[in-house]
């Protein structure tokens, strides 16, 4: 008889620029509270130099804090990624994070389930892993990236240009897009639609222990520090990565012929690489309600 206490699991790695904004935290917590995700490691990622010169280590400190709040310190491998963008499309930055990707990919056998690698920031560590060990693109891995603008030039871009996660390492994006690795992309036109208001967070997250309180507090603090216009909401734009890891077809995809990026962040046709599955619509009801319920359940469990 099948036991429902030990669910089948999907192997995943999450690469997160956790201290960049206030949404990585929700995505990481959601993943760490999901029993069907076998998290093989979390990689701390850089987020450029626009606010700090030590962004990767700030991300690492935030990952460690979240694990502590969840009572999971020491239970999930955490690796440091590259401190900066790769210098060009031929030169990797060797790091523990890139090596974690390589080790997990190379350990896959034909009988094992695929490895999903979610990138909530730049693609630096994936590009470095590919440049260090090109054969991993032939392994059963799926790269899910939150980044890049809409492929439709008629859609109005919101925010800075180029899109932020792309801007922090355009060379890395080109390495990955032209590598032939299986790639799912969540562009800005989709990820910005996962918007939640303060009132919703105060009702569904904040009451649930120190973790819930911290998640809402850091959201308000980030907005107060970095937004110059009135705001009472936050896009949890990284969360669709977790939604797709939980239910890979919990969204509407379309097939995009191979592309690369120009130096200013626009798409251009590519003669190499393979088609990309581009997410056009995410099941936000599922991913948000599932996250809220798991945060509440976590707070109710005895310590």
NORQUI-V798635 format. One record per pair of residues at least 24 apart in sequence whose ideal C-beta (glycine too) atoms are under 7 Angstrom apart, sorted by the first residue. I is the first residue (numbers start at 0). J is the second residue. D is the distance in whole Angstrom. If there is no record, write none. Layout:
[[I | J | D] [I | J | D]]
//
This chain:
[[6 | 34 | 5] [6 | 35 | 5] [7 | 35 | 7] [8 | 35 | 6] [8 | 36 | 7] [8 | 37 | 4] [9 | 35 | 6] [9 | 36 | 6] [9 | 37 | 7] [9 | 112 | 6] [9 | 115 | 6] [9 | 244 | 6] [10 | 37 | 5] [10 | 39 | 6] [10 | 112 | 6] [10 | 114 | 5] [10 | 115 | 7] [11 | 36 | 5] [11 | 37 | 7] [11 | 38 | 6] [11 | 39 | 7] [11 | 115 | 5] [11 | 117 | 7] [11 | 244 | 5] [12 | 39 | 5] [12 | 40 | 5] [12 | 42 | 7] [12 | 99 | 7] [12 | 100 | 6] [12 | 103 | 6] [12 | 114 | 7] [12 | 116 | 5] [13 | 38 | 7] [13 | 41 | 5] [13 | 117 | 5] [13 | 119 | 7] [14 | 42 | 4] [14 | 44 | 5] [14 | 80 | 6] [14 | 96 | 7] [14 | 116 | 7] [14 | 117 | 7] [14 | 118 | 5] [14 | 119 | 7] [14 | 120 | 7] [14 | 124 | 6] [15 | 41 | 6] [15 | 43 | 7] [15 | 44 | 6] [15 | 58 | 6] [15 | 62 | 7] [15 | 119 | 5] [15 | 120 | 7] [16 | 44 | 4] [16 | 45 | 7] [16 | 46 | 4] [16 | 54 | 7] [16 | 58 | 5] [16 | 119 | 6] [16 | 120 | 3] [17 | 43 | 7] [17 | 58 | 4] [17 | 61 | 4] [17 | 62 | 5] [18 | 57 | 4] [18 | 58 | 5] [18 | 60 | 7] [18 | 61 | 4] [19 | 46 | 4] [19 | 120 | 6] [20 | 221 | 6] [21 | 217 | 5] [21 | 218 | 4] [21 | 221 | 4] [21 | 233 | 6] [22 | 233 | 7] [22 | 234 | 7] [22 | 235 | 5] [22 | 236 | 5] [22 | 237 | 5] [22 | 238 | 7] [23 | 119 | 5] [23 | 237 | 5] [24 | 65 | 6] [24 | 214 | 6] [24 | 217 | 6] [25 | 214 | 6] [25 | 235 | 5] [25 | 238 | 6] [25 | 290 | 7] [26 | 119 | 6] [26 | 237 | 4] [26 | 238 | 5] [26 | 240 | 6] [26 | 241 | 5] [27 | 62 | 7] [27 | 65 | 6] [28 | 65 | 6] [28 | 69 | 7] [28 | 210 | 7] [28 | 214 | 7] [28 | 294 | 7] [29 | 238 | 6] [29 | 241 | 5] [29 | 290 | 4] [29 | 293 | 7] [30 | 241 | 5] [30 | 244 | 7] [31 | 69 | 6] [31 | 71 | 6] [31 | 75 | 7] [32 | 293 | 4] [32 | 294 | 7] [32 | 297 | 6] [33 | 245 | 6] [33 | 293 | 7] [35 | 245 | 7] [36 | 244 | 6] [38 | 75 | 5] [39 | 76 | 7] [39 | 103 | 5] [40 | 76 | 4] [40 | 77 | 7] [40 | 78 | 6] [40 | 99 | 5] [41 | 75 | 6] [41 | 77 | 5] [42 | 78 | 5] [42 | 80 | 5] [42 | 96 | 4] [42 | 99 | 6] [42 | 124 | 6] [43 | 77 | 7] [43 | 79 | 5] [43 | 80 | 6] [44 | 80 | 5] [44 | 120 | 4] [44 | 121 | 6] [44 | 123 | 7] [44 | 124 | 6] [45 | 80 | 7] [45 | 81 | 6] [45 | 82 | 6] [45 | 83 | 6] [45 | 121 | 7] [45 | 123 | 7] [46 | 120 | 6] [46 | 167 | 6] [47 | 167 | 4] [55 | 79 | 6] [55 | 80 | 6] [55 | 81 | 7] [55 | 82 | 5] [68 | 209 | 6] [68 | 210 | 5] [68 | 213 | 6] [69 | 210 | 6] [70 | 302 | 7] [80 | 123 | 7] [80 | 124 | 4] [81 | 123 | 5] [81 | 124 | 6] [81 | 127 | 6] [84 | 121 | 7] [84 | 123 | 6] [84 | 167 | 6] [84 | 168 | 4] [84 | 170 | 7] [84 | 171 | 6] [85 | 123 | 6] [85 | 126 | 6] [85 | 127 | 6] [85 | 168 | 6] [85 | 170 | 5] [85 | 171 | 5] [87 | 170 | 6] [88 | 170 | 5] [88 | 173 | 6] [88 | 174 | 5] [91 | 126 | 7] [91 | 127 | 4] [91 | 130 | 4] [91 | 131 | 5] [92 | 123 | 7] [92 | 127 | 5] [93 | 127 | 7] [93 | 131 | 6] [94 | 124 | 7] [94 | 127 | 7] [96 | 124 | 4] [97 | 124 | 5] [97 | 127 | 4] [97 | 128 | 4] [97 | 131 | 6] [100 | 124 | 6] [100 | 125 | 7] [100 | 128 | 4] [101 | 128 | 5] [101 | 131 | 6] [101 | 132 | 5] [101 | 135 | 6] [104 | 135 | 4] [104 | 138 | 5] [104 | 140 | 5] [105 | 135 | 7] [107 | 138 | 5] [107 | 139 | 6] [113 | 139 | 4] [113 | 140 | 6] [113 | 141 | 6] [114 | 139 | 7] [114 | 140 | 5] [115 | 141 | 5] [115 | 143 | 6] [115 | 244 | 5] [116 | 140 | 6] [116 | 142 | 5] [117 | 143 | 5] [117 | 240 | 4] [117 | 244 | 6] [118 | 142 | 7] [118 | 143 | 7] [118 | 144 | 5] [118 | 145 | 7] [119 | 145 | 6] [119 | 237 | 4] [119 | 240 | 6] [120 | 164 | 5] [120 | 167 | 7] [121 | 164 | 6] [121 | 167 | 4] [121 | 168 | 4] [121 | 171 | 6] [122 | 168 | 6] [122 | 171 | 4] [122 | 172 | 5] [122 | 175 | 5] [123 | 168 | 5] [123 | 171 | 5] [125 | 175 | 5] [126 | 171 | 4] [126 | 174 | 4] [126 | 175 | 5] [129 | 174 | 6] [129 | 175 | 7] [129 | 178 | 5] [129 | 180 | 7] [130 | 174 | 6] [136 | 178 | 5] [136 | 179 | 5] [136 | 180 | 4] [140 | 180 | 7] [140 | 181 | 7] [141 | 181 | 5] [141 | 183 | 6] [142 | 175 | 7] [142 | 180 | 6] [142 | 181 | 7] [142 | 182 | 5] [143 | 183 | 5] [143 | 240 | 5] [143 | 243 | 6] [144 | 182 | 7] [144 | 184 | 5] [144 | 185 | 7] [145 | 185 | 5] [145 | 190 | 5] [145 | 236 | 6] [145 | 237 | 5] [145 | 239 | 7] [145 | 240 | 6] [147 | 184 | 6] [147 | 186 | 5] [147 | 187 | 7] [148 | 186 | 6] [148 | 187 | 5] [149 | 186 | 5] [149 | 187 | 7] [149 | 188 | 4] [150 | 186 | 7] [150 | 255 | 6] [150 | 266 | 6] [150 | 277 | 6] [154 | 188 | 5] [157 | 191 | 6] [160 | 264 | 6] [161 | 263 | 6] [161 | 264 | 2] [162 | 187 | 5] [162 | 264 | 6] [165 | 260 | 7] [165 | 264 | 6] [166 | 264 | 6] [169 | 260 | 5] [169 | 262 | 7] [169 | 264 | 7] [172 | 260 | 5] [173 | 259 | 5] [173 | 260 | 6] [176 | 258 | 6] [176 | 259 | 6] [176 | 269 | 7] [176 | 272 | 5] [176 | 275 | 7] [177 | 259 | 6] [177 | 269 | 6] [177 | 271 | 5] [177 | 272 | 4] [178 | 272 | 6] [179 | 272 | 6] [179 | 273 | 5] [182 | 275 | 5] [183 | 243 | 7] [183 | 276 | 5] [183 | 278 | 7] [184 | 275 | 5] [184 | 277 | 5] [184 | 278 | 7] [185 | 239 | 5] [185 | 240 | 7] [185 | 278 | 5] [186 | 277 | 6] [189 | 239 | 7] [189 | 278 | 5] [189 | 279 | 6] [189 | 280 | 7] [189 | 281 | 6] [190 | 234 | 7] [190 | 236 | 4] [190 | 239 | 6] [191 | 234 | 5] [191 | 236 | 6] [193 | 234 | 6] [193 | 235 | 5] [193 | 236 | 6] [193 | 238 | 5] [193 | 239 | 6] [193 | 281 | 7] [193 | 283 | 5] [194 | 232 | 5] [194 | 234 | 5] [195 | 232 | 6] [195 | 233 | 6] [195 | 235 | 6] [195 | 287 | 7] [196 | 231 | 6] [196 | 232 | 4] [197 | 231 | 5] [197 | 232 | 7] [203 | 291 | 4] [204 | 291 | 7] [204 | 294 | 6] [207 | 294 | 5] [207 | 295 | 5] [207 | 298 | 4] [208 | 298 | 4] [210 | 294 | 7] [210 | 297 | 7] [210 | 298 | 7] [211 | 294 | 6] [211 | 298 | 6] [238 | 286 | 5] [238 | 290 | 7] [239 | 278 | 7] [239 | 281 | 4] [239 | 286 | 7] [241 | 286 | 7] [242 | 281 | 6] [242 | 282 | 6] [242 | 285 | 7] [242 | 286 | 4] [246 | 285 | 7] [249 | 282 | 4] [249 | 285 | 6] [250 | 278 | 5] [250 | 280 | 6] [250 | 281 | 5] [250 | 282 | 6] [251 | 279 | 5] [251 | 280 | 4] [252 | 276 | 4] [252 | 277 | 6] [252 | 278 | 6] [252 | 279 | 7] [253 | 277 | 6] [253 | 279 | 6]]
//
